[in-house]
Amino acid sequence: MALAMGFGDLKVFSGSAHPELTRDVAGFLGVPLGQARLKRFPDTEVSFQIDENIRGTDVFIVQPLCANGSGTVNDHLVELMVMIDAFRRSSAARITAVLPYYGYARQDRKDKPRVPISAKLVANVLSAAGTNRVLTMDLHKAQIQGFFDIPVDHLFAAPVIIDYLARLDSSDVTIVSPDAGGAERARAYAKRLDAELAIIDKRRTDDGTAEVMNVVGDVVGRTCIIQDDIIDTAGTITKAAGALKANGASRVIACAVHGVLSGPAIGRIEQSPIDKLIVTNTIPLSPAGQACGKIVVLSVARLLGQAIKSIHEETSVSSLFV
């Protein structure tokens, strides 16, 4: 009779992209953070050594593919590859890459001639390095799961964000999609919050010199919550906030799972009519972001921890896919 494959102790290790989130996840699980030395050689190559025996263990590496003070998206991707290779060569029973934010997800198709599908390339590289499983959150396109030939657990931060929004002292709420592409996601939020739905219809003027933001839906005198998955330079979301105010919204709140907030984003948010911006900690805030009084950060550590526990115990993760 064949024996089922078993996994040893659960081990949680951190890359340099978001050690604070990893500590919170390990704290929720009640396990110590894995012991390792992650440094850079003088020429910036990654130096990594595991400082404990991990033979036969179930290893989870937490590393959002984002930029922060310790490096770029590419730095953290290469760092993750080097770490995975070290665990594979040290006989870990299973290696799960925990990617709260999946970098390159916006390059998921050939929308122009002679361009790469970088989201697929990252999936290939993760598999080639020795990853056995991926745990990620709010992919820009859910179809990216199909780029992998290994199991992918795709979590959603909606329960965390909706719980916060439900406790806001606001009546007459309208959930707003900043573009037509996000309408389905915004509709799901509106249903859960028993709110109205509006959509921003972006169009270029006839001569192509300006972008007109047409609001489709009832926003007059209402609290409008703009819902998106990623906020990068904040251009779209701040323009949408201005259009909502111009159309009579009494209050504008923005929320997104992934606060990339690169380049001019913080300045735009501070100068915009957005009253509050809600993001999760899938990506660490920059010092400027931490100093911005409009930004509220919600933790997804518990959600990730619950998923890791279920994966380790070989129980269903589907209850978290809501």
Helices and strands as residue ranges (DSSP letters): E 10-14, H 19-29, E 36-40, E 46-50, E 58-62, H 73-89, E 94-99, H 118-129, E 133-137, G 142-147, E 152-155, H 158-166, E 173-177, G 180-182, H 183-193, E 196-204, E 211-216, E 223-231, H 235-246, E 251-259, H 265-271, E 276-280, H 287-291, E 295-298, H 301-312, G 318-320
